[in-house]
Amino acid sequence: MTTASRPDAAVPPPPKAVWQPQELPGSNGHPGERPDPVPARAPVPAPAPATADPHREAIRALEIELLGAERTLRRREVAARAGVSLLSARKLWRAMGFPNIGDEDVAFTEKDKEALTTIIELVRQEQLTEDAAISITRAVGQMTDRMVVWQIEAIVEEMVVQRGIPDAVARKALVSELPDLIEPLEKMLVYAWRRQMNAAVQRLALRAESGLRASEEGRDGHEDDAPLPLARAVGFADLVSYTSLSRQMNERTLAQLVQRFENKCAEIISVGGGRLVKTIGDEVLYIAESPEAGAEISLALAKAFTEDDLLPSARVSMVWGRILSRLGDIYGPTVNLAARLTALAEPGTVLIDATTAATLSGNEKFVLIPQQARTVRGFGEVHPVTLARGTGSGLVLD
């Protein structure tokens, strides 16, 4: 996430200076650092007498509740109280996704100082490196930003539908109703984070045996993805004719289609023991711990959209291989091949590659139908295989 900022003056590069306690200030208030240039401000005329605006008062009260106090601190004051240079503080605020502000803006509270101190102490105590702290901070900022927007839009949409009021009216009404939702939403956030962290630890500690065995099947160690650390099933599901359909829909109908698609994908992937990595408009990217789990999820997705009366069918692909996981996303040739196979799949079907097919060949739950060799950009000749249901009922959604 990129935020606008004014250029800082050059800073002498003592190692880890940004994480060291603040030294005695120099002539400009901070050692080795000049204050950011602050544009000249025109005189602010005295406000005309007016009656209090209830909506603005509600926004102000909501801000105090969310921030924990009124804004009383400037950025240099927060950095000084945390014992770091302003440059250090700004690195973390930028990672969190906060907009840049001037020296004279009263924008912070004591809670901001506490949060800054918490992050910096992890580095000072050598529990995290500087780079790791910034990366983790950026993860928190990006994920919570998307989450908050999602939650607000969901609440507004609910108000519009249930109360029959315009969108603008719903957004204004939300300000007065949100205080009653803050505590339960916060509790759900902490609960979900702990559950997700536990699930991630379990995946690290208890890798599926079938996945470990299959990770080398059909491979000789010279594949493009061989140096990458994690063996995973990588899958894509892509709605058919989404672009043409979206042109025929109004805003609300399109939003309902996208939401229905994402909800159904998330449910199936979760039940199958996988993880939804991200959604990209009309497409989802997901992973699973073993080729069998990936195959079950892929077949369930193809079946669900074929049977859905409101959504178009989907093209689905799945490849078993090695990946690199960074910044909440995944990378590597396995991901690229899965994306290419999605474009080759017929609507309502699942396409896999020959290596993935070899890992599933002895499993009666799956039927493998070899297809004609195709030339795939970046991979040369590829031998796709259609994956179909064999014995068993597949994933059961209750």
Backbone torsions as a table, in degrees:
resi	resn	phi	psi	omega
1	MET	NA	128.5	-176.2
2	THR	-106.3	134.3	177.8
3	THR	-120.0	146.4	179.1
4	ALA	-70.0	143.3	179.8
5	SER	-152.2	158.5	175.2
6	ARG	-91.3	145.8	-176.4
7	PRO	-64.2	134.9	174.6
8	ASP	-86.3	155.8	172.9
9	ALA	-71.9	159.1	-179.9
10	ALA	-59.3	143.0	-177.7
11	VAL	-119.5	128.2	176.6
12	PRO	-55.8	140.7	-171.1
13	PRO	-99.1	60.6	172.6
14	PRO	-66.0	140.6	-176.1
15	PRO	-58.8	131.2	176.9
16	LYS	57.3	27.9	-178.3
17	ALA	-62.9	-32.0	-176.2
18	VAL	-67.6	-17.2	-178.2
19	TRP	-106.3	1.5	-179.4
20	GLN	-83.4	153.2	176.0
21	PRO	-56.8	151.5	-177.5
22	GLN	-66.4	134.3	178.4
23	GLU	-86.1	177.0	176.0
24	LEU	-63.2	135.6	-175.5
25	PRO	-67.0	148.3	174.2
26	GLY	-88.3	-159.4	-175.8
27	SER	-65.7	-24.2	-178.8
28	ASN	-99.1	8.4	176.1
29	GLY	98.6	-20.7	178.8
30	HIS	-145.2	133.0	-176.5
31	PRO	-65.6	133.2	173.3
32	GLY	68.2	16.4	-175.9
33	GLU	-146.5	125.4	176.6
34	ARG	-91.6	149.2	177.2
35	PRO	-65.3	149.1	176.6
36	ASP	-63.4	146.9	176.7
37	PRO	-65.3	133.5	179.7
38	VAL	-112.5	119.3	-178.3
39	PRO	-62.3	148.7	177.5
40	ALA	-62.9	141.3	-176.4
41	ARG	-111.8	136.2	177.7
42	ALA	-71.8	148.6	177.8
43	PRO	-57.2	137.3	180.0
44	VAL	-91.7	118.8	-179.2
45	PRO	-67.4	150.3	178.7
46	ALA	-64.0	135.7	-178.8
47	PRO	-65.0	143.9	177.1
48	ALA	-71.9	144.3	178.5
49	PRO	-56.9	135.4	-179.5
50	ALA	-154.5	156.5	176.3
51	THR	-75.3	151.5	-179.0
52	ALA	-62.0	134.9	177.6
53	ASP	-88.2	114.3	-177.7
54	PRO	-57.1	-36.9	-178.8
55	HIS	-66.3	-44.1	178.7
56	ARG	-65.9	-37.2	177.2
57	GLU	-63.7	-37.9	178.6
58	ALA	-66.2	-40.0	178.0
59	ILE	-63.7	-42.1	179.6
60	ARG	-64.2	-43.5	178.8
61	ALA	-63.9	-38.9	179.0
62	LEU	-66.2	-39.7	178.7
63	GLU	-61.0	-44.8	-179.4
64	ILE	-62.3	-38.9	179.3
65	GLU	-67.9	-40.8	-178.5
66	LEU	-71.8	-40.7	-178.2
67	LEU	-84.0	-13.0	177.9
68	GLY	87.7	-7.8	179.6
69	ALA	-176.1	172.3	174.8
70	GLU	-75.1	155.1	175.7
71	ARG	-72.0	119.0	-178.8
72	THR	-132.5	-7.0	-172.7
73	LEU	-116.4	146.2	171.4
74	ARG	-93.3	165.7	-172.5
75	ARG	-62.7	-37.7	179.5
76	ARG	-67.7	-32.5	178.7
77	GLU	-67.6	-40.3	178.8
78	VAL	-64.5	-46.5	179.7
79	ALA	-61.2	-42.8	-179.4
80	ALA	-63.5	-42.2	-179.9
81	ARG	-67.5	-29.1	177.0
82	ALA	-82.3	-10.6	177.3
83	GLY	79.4	29.9	179.1
84	VAL	-133.9	166.4	176.9
85	SER	-72.1	160.4	177.4
86	LEU	-62.7	-35.0	178.7
87	LEU	-59.0	-42.7	178.9
88	SER	-62.1	-46.6	-179.0
89	ALA	-62.0	-42.0	-178.2
90	ARG	-65.7	-34.2	176.2
91	LYS	-57.9	-44.5	-178.0
92	LEU	-72.9	-38.1	178.4
93	TRP	-65.6	-38.1	176.9
94	ARG	-65.7	-41.9	177.5
95	ALA	-60.4	-35.9	178.7
96	MET	-72.3	-16.5	178.8
97	GLY	94.5	16.0	-179.2
98	PHE	-79.2	146.0	177.0
99	PRO	-71.2	157.3	179.0
100	ASN	-77.0	146.2	-179.4
101	ILE	-135.1	165.7	-178.2
102	GLY	-89.0	170.4	-178.4
103	ASP	-61.5	-32.4	-174.2
104	GLU	-93.6	-2.1	-179.5
105	ASP	-75.7	125.0	175.7
106	VAL	-87.8	95.2	-168.8
107	ALA	-125.9	-3.1	-171.2
108	PHE	-123.1	163.0	177.1
109	THR	-126.1	177.0	177.3
110	GLU	-61.6	-28.9	177.8
111	LYS	-63.5	-35.1	177.3
112	ASP	-64.1	-40.0	177.9
113	LYS	-63.6	-43.5	-179.7
114	GLU	-61.7	-42.6	179.8
115	ALA	-65.3	-42.7	178.7
116	LEU	-61.9	-43.6	179.6
117	THR	-63.1	-40.5	-179.5
118	THR	-58.9	-46.1	-179.2
119	ILE	-66.5	-44.9	-176.1
120	ILE	-66.6	-36.4	179.6
121	GLU	-62.6	-32.2	177.5
122	LEU	-61.6	-34.2	178.5
123	VAL	-78.6	-43.4	-179.5
124	ARG	-61.5	-33.8	179.2
125	GLN	-87.1	4.6	176.4
126	GLU	62.6	28.1	171.1
127	GLN	-81.1	-26.2	175.7
128	LEU	-137.9	151.6	169.3
129	THR	-81.4	168.0	178.5
130	GLU	-59.6	-45.4	-179.0
131	ASP	-63.4	-40.1	179.8
132	ALA	-65.6	-39.7	179.7
133	ALA	-62.7	-42.6	179.2
134	ILE	-66.9	-40.4	179.2
135	SER	-63.8	-43.5	179.0
136	ILE	-66.1	-39.7	177.5
137	THR	-62.5	-42.0	178.3
138	ARG	-63.6	-38.1	177.7
139	ALA	-61.2	-44.6	179.0
140	VAL	-61.9	-45.6	-178.7
141	GLY	-62.4	-46.9	-177.3
142	GLN	-68.7	-43.0	-177.5
143	MET	-69.1	-41.8	-179.1
144	THR	-71.3	-32.2	176.3
145	ASP	-61.0	-48.7	180.0
146	ARG	-65.7	-39.8	-178.5
147	MET	-63.0	-44.7	-178.3
148	VAL	-64.8	-44.0	178.1
149	VAL	-60.5	-43.8	179.3
150	TRP	-59.2	-47.9	-177.7
151	GLN	-63.6	-44.0	-179.8
152	ILE	-62.9	-44.6	-179.7
153	GLU	-63.7	-37.3	179.3
154	ALA	-65.6	-42.2	-179.9
155	ILE	-67.3	-43.3	179.2
156	VAL	-62.1	-44.9	179.1
157	GLU	-60.1	-40.9	178.4
158	GLU	-62.5	-42.0	179.5
159	MET	-65.6	-40.0	179.5
160	VAL	-63.2	-45.0	-176.4
161	VAL	-72.9	-47.3	-173.4
162	GLN	-75.5	-33.3	-175.6
163	ARG	-102.1	-11.0	179.8
164	GLY	65.6	37.8	-179.1
165	ILE	-111.5	156.7	178.0
166	PRO	-64.2	157.5	-178.9
167	ASP	-57.9	-44.8	-178.2
168	ALA	-62.7	-38.3	178.3
169	VAL	-66.9	-39.6	179.3
170	ALA	-63.2	-41.0	-179.2
171	ARG	-65.8	-35.6	178.4
172	LYS	-71.7	-39.0	179.7
173	ALA	-68.4	-28.7	-177.9
174	LEU	-60.1	-33.0	-177.9
175	VAL	-58.4	-41.0	-177.4
176	SER	-81.1	-19.4	-177.4
177	GLU	-98.4	-19.0	-176.4
178	LEU	-63.3	-34.6	-179.8
179	PRO	-53.0	-33.2	179.5
180	ASP	-74.0	-13.9	-177.5
181	LEU	-100.5	-14.7	-173.0
182	ILE	-59.4	-51.4	-175.8
183	GLU	-63.4	-48.7	178.7
184	PRO	-63.5	-37.0	177.9
185	LEU	-65.4	-39.2	178.6
186	GLU	-65.3	-41.5	178.7
187	LYS	-62.9	-41.4	179.1
188	MET	-64.8	-36.2	179.0
189	LEU	-63.0	-48.6	-179.7
190	VAL	-64.3	-42.5	179.1
191	TYR	-60.4	-48.3	-177.9
192	ALA	-64.6	-39.9	179.2
193	TRP	-60.7	-44.5	-179.6
194	ARG	-65.0	-41.3	178.8
195	ARG	-65.5	-41.6	-179.7
196	GLN	-68.0	-38.8	177.4
197	MET	-63.5	-41.9	177.6
198	ASN	-62.6	-42.4	178.9
199	ALA	-62.2	-38.6	178.5
200	ALA	-65.9	-39.8	177.6
201	VAL	-63.5	-42.3	178.7
202	GLN	-62.6	-38.6	178.1
203	ARG	-64.9	-35.2	178.5
204	LEU	-69.8	-43.0	-172.0
205	ALA	-85.5	-29.8	-173.0
206	LEU	-123.8	60.8	178.6
207	ARG	-59.0	138.1	-178.3
208	ALA	-61.9	130.9	-178.0
209	GLU	-61.3	-39.2	-179.9
210	SER	-62.6	-36.1	178.7
211	GLY	-67.8	-40.3	178.9
212	LEU	-65.0	-41.4	178.7
213	ARG	-66.7	-42.7	-174.7
214	ALA	-75.4	-16.8	-173.3
215	SER	-61.5	-23.2	180.0
216	GLU	-110.2	-3.4	-179.5
217	GLU	-67.0	134.9	179.0
218	GLY	72.9	13.4	-176.9
219	ARG	-126.3	148.9	178.1
220	ASP	-115.8	5.5	177.4
221	GLY	89.6	0.2	179.7
222	HIS	-105.9	8.4	-179.5
223	GLU	-67.2	159.4	-178.8
224	ASP	-59.5	-30.6	-175.7
225	ASP	-95.1	5.4	-174.3
226	ALA	-55.6	-38.5	-177.9
227	PRO	-74.3	-12.6	-174.7
228	LEU	-75.3	150.1	-166.0
229	PRO	-82.1	-31.2	-169.7
230	LEU	-109.3	128.8	173.3
231	ALA	-91.8	121.0	-176.9
232	ARG	-145.5	155.1	168.7
233	ALA	-87.2	123.1	-177.7
234	VAL	-113.1	126.7	-177.3
235	GLY	-132.6	151.9	173.2
236	PHE	-125.0	145.0	169.7
237	ALA	-129.0	127.6	-172.5
238	ASP	-129.9	122.2	179.4
239	LEU	-66.2	137.9	179.9
240	VAL	-80.7	137.6	174.0
241	SER	59.8	29.3	-178.4
242	TYR	-64.0	-42.9	-176.4
243	THR	-60.2	-47.7	-179.4
244	SER	-67.1	-36.3	178.4
245	LEU	-65.9	-41.7	-176.3
246	SER	-63.9	-27.9	179.0
247	ARG	-71.1	-20.6	-177.3
248	GLN	-95.7	-1.5	-173.4
249	MET	-108.7	150.2	170.7
250	ASN	-81.5	175.6	-173.6
251	GLU	-58.8	-44.5	-175.7
252	ARG	-69.5	-41.4	-179.9
253	THR	-64.5	-41.6	178.1
254	LEU	-63.2	-42.6	179.0
255	ALA	-61.5	-39.9	178.9
256	GLN	-66.0	-38.0	178.8
257	LEU	-64.9	-47.7	-178.9
258	VAL	-62.9	-42.2	-179.2
259	GLN	-65.8	-40.6	178.8
260	ARG	-63.8	-41.9	178.9
261	PHE	-61.7	-48.9	-178.6
262	GLU	-65.9	-41.1	-179.4
263	ASN	-62.7	-44.0	-178.6
264	LYS	-66.8	-42.0	177.9
265	CYS	-61.4	-46.7	-177.9
266	ALA	-60.4	-40.9	-178.9
267	GLU	-65.3	-48.2	-177.8
268	ILE	-64.6	-45.2	-178.8
269	ILE	-63.3	-40.7	179.7
270	SER	-65.4	-47.2	179.8
271	VAL	-61.0	-35.2	-179.8
272	GLY	-78.5	-0.3	178.4
273	GLY	82.5	14.1	179.2
274	GLY	-96.2	-170.0	177.9
275	ARG	-135.6	128.2	175.7
276	LEU	-78.5	113.2	-176.5
277	VAL	-75.9	-48.4	179.2
278	LYS	-169.0	161.1	172.5
279	THR	-112.9	141.1	-179.8
280	ILE	-129.3	80.3	-179.7
281	GLY	66.6	-104.6	-177.0
282	ASP	-97.8	18.3	-174.6
283	GLU	-138.1	144.9	174.4
284	VAL	-122.9	147.3	175.6
285	LEU	-117.0	130.0	-176.8
286	TYR	-141.0	161.0	177.3
287	ILE	-134.5	161.3	176.6
288	ALA	-143.9	160.5	-174.1
289	GLU	-74.4	-24.8	-176.5
290	SER	-138.5	159.2	177.8
291	PRO	-63.9	-32.9	178.5
292	GLU	-64.8	-44.6	178.8
293	ALA	-64.4	-41.4	177.7
294	GLY	-62.4	-39.1	179.4
295	ALA	-66.6	-41.8	179.3
296	GLU	-63.1	-43.3	179.1
297	ILE	-63.2	-44.8	-177.3
298	SER	-62.7	-44.5	178.8
299	LEU	-65.0	-38.8	179.8
300	ALA	-65.6	-38.6	178.3
301	LEU	-64.8	-47.4	-179.7
302	ALA	-60.6	-41.3	-179.4
303	LYS	-67.6	-42.7	-176.4
304	ALA	-61.7	-42.7	-176.8
305	PHE	-79.3	-25.7	174.2
306	THR	-66.7	-35.2	-176.4
307	GLU	-91.1	-7.5	-177.6
308	ASP	-78.7	127.5	-177.5
309	ASP	-76.2	-20.0	-174.8
310	LEU	-102.6	-22.4	-177.5
311	LEU	-107.8	148.9	173.1
312	PRO	-70.7	166.1	177.8
313	SER	-70.9	172.2	-175.4
314	ALA	-129.5	148.3	168.5
315	ARG	-92.3	134.5	-176.0
316	VAL	-129.9	143.0	174.8
317	SER	-135.6	159.1	177.0
318	MET	-153.4	134.1	178.9
319	VAL	-133.3	132.9	174.8
320	TRP	-95.2	122.3	-179.0
321	GLY	-172.8	-165.2	-176.5
322	ARG	-103.6	146.0	-176.0
323	ILE	-137.9	166.5	170.5
324	LEU	-114.3	128.8	179.5
325	SER	-106.2	119.3	179.2
326	ARG	-147.3	143.7	173.7
327	LEU	56.3	30.4	179.2
328	GLY	79.3	0.8	-178.9
329	ASP	-117.9	175.5	178.4
330	ILE	-128.3	150.9	-173.8
331	TYR	-140.5	162.2	174.3
332	GLY	127.3	168.8	-179.1
333	PRO	-57.8	-32.7	179.6
334	THR	-60.6	-42.9	178.8
335	VAL	-64.7	-43.6	-178.8
336	ASN	-64.6	-40.7	179.6
337	LEU	-66.0	-41.8	178.0
338	ALA	-60.3	-40.3	178.6
339	ALA	-63.8	-42.0	179.3
340	ARG	-64.6	-40.7	-178.3
341	LEU	-67.0	-30.0	178.8
342	THR	-59.1	-41.7	-179.4
343	ALA	-66.9	-24.0	-179.5
344	LEU	-88.3	-18.2	-175.1
345	ALA	-70.5	146.8	173.3
346	GLU	-77.9	150.8	177.6
347	PRO	-55.2	133.7	178.7
348	GLY	82.4	7.1	-178.4
349	THR	-121.7	167.0	177.4
350	VAL	-117.5	129.8	179.4
351	LEU	-116.0	134.4	177.8
352	ILE	-128.3	171.9	177.5
353	ASP	-97.0	172.3	-174.4
354	ALA	-64.6	-38.0	179.7
355	THR	-64.9	-42.3	177.3
356	THR	-64.5	-40.3	178.8
357	ALA	-60.5	-35.9	-179.7
358	ALA	-64.1	-33.2	179.6
359	THR	-73.7	-19.1	-177.4
360	LEU	-106.8	-0.3	-169.4
361	SER	-64.2	-27.5	-178.6
362	GLY	-94.5	7.5	-175.2
363	ASN	-100.5	120.1	-176.5
364	GLU	-70.3	-12.6	179.1
365	LYS	-70.4	-17.0	-173.5
366	PHE	-125.7	144.3	173.9
367	VAL	-111.2	132.1	-176.0
368	LEU	-114.5	124.0	-176.3
369	ILE	-121.1	102.5	-179.2
370	PRO	-61.6	142.3	178.4
371	GLN	-114.5	170.2	179.2
372	GLN	-63.3	140.6	178.9
373	ALA	-59.2	141.9	-179.6
374	ARG	-129.2	149.6	174.2
375	THR	-90.9	120.6	-175.5
376	VAL	-114.7	130.2	-178.2
377	ARG	-56.8	126.0	178.6
378	GLY	89.4	-10.8	-177.1
379	PHE	-127.4	-9.1	-177.7
380	GLY	73.5	-140.3	-178.1
381	GLU	-80.4	125.2	-179.7
382	VAL	-122.7	144.0	-179.7
383	HIS	-108.8	90.6	-178.5
384	PRO	-69.9	153.6	177.6
385	VAL	-134.7	130.8	175.9
386	THR	-81.4	129.7	178.9
387	LEU	-98.1	128.4	-179.9
388	ALA	-133.2	166.2	-178.4
389	ARG	-73.2	133.7	173.3
390	GLY	-104.1	-120.1	178.4
391	THR	-82.3	161.9	177.9
392	GLY	88.3	168.2	-175.0
393	SER	-99.1	-6.1	-178.7
394	GLY	76.9	-162.3	-179.5
395	LEU	-66.0	139.6	178.0
396	VAL	-112.1	118.6	178.7
397	LEU	-97.6	115.4	-179.6
398	ASP	-100.2	NA	NA
